[in-house]
Each structure stands twice: as C-alpha cells, then as structure tokens.
Amino acid sequence: MIYITQLIYINQGQEAQFDQFESVAIPIISRYNGRLLFRLRPAPDHYIEATIDHPYEIHLVTFDNEADFEAFKADKERDQVLHLKNASVKKIVLVKGVAL
C-alpha cells in the first residue's frame, strides 16, 4: 500500500474551480483501490511552526500500489475536468510513502 500526501496551493480567487474539480476527482479514487483518508483546510492559527507557505488543503490518500495511483491519474472522467485543476492550482507538493 502506498500513501500520497498532497499540500495544495490555490491561485487566489480560484477556490470554486478547485472545488468543482475535486467534486469529480475525489469519488474516482475508489475506482482504483484508493481511499481518501482525510482532506483538510488548515486554519492559519493551527500551525505550531512553519517555514513554508500554508497550503489551501492537505490530502492523505492510499492506493493498493503505484499502478492503481497511475491509473487514477489517467482516468478519462478525471481528465475531462483537469482544466479546472490546472486553472485553479498554483502548486502541489506531493509526498509518496509507505506505513512503517
């Protein structure tokens, strides 16, 4: 099993477009043996310490394997709304890992 953590940074004023993309993309995760473990929008006063900009959202997702994750990214339905993500997201920091 792999874990995918994403720190998602949004272009100012594009939150609605990002939410539109997520409303399609998130349900697709389960088609590829994935699970959204959490999705949160941290408030600025919830950080104990930070040396980077605060992300708009943080996601933690699991997939059974790398092939399932790649299949999710190539999903045709997700691809149809990818323009919303491209227009709304400034940057994503993606961290792949495994449970120890």
Secondary structure, DSSP 8 states (H G I E B T S, - for coil): -EEEEEEEEE-TT-HHHHHHHHHHHHHHGGGGTEEEEEEE---GGG-S--SS---SEEEEEEESSHHHHHHHHT-HHHHHTHHHHHHHEEEEEEEEE---
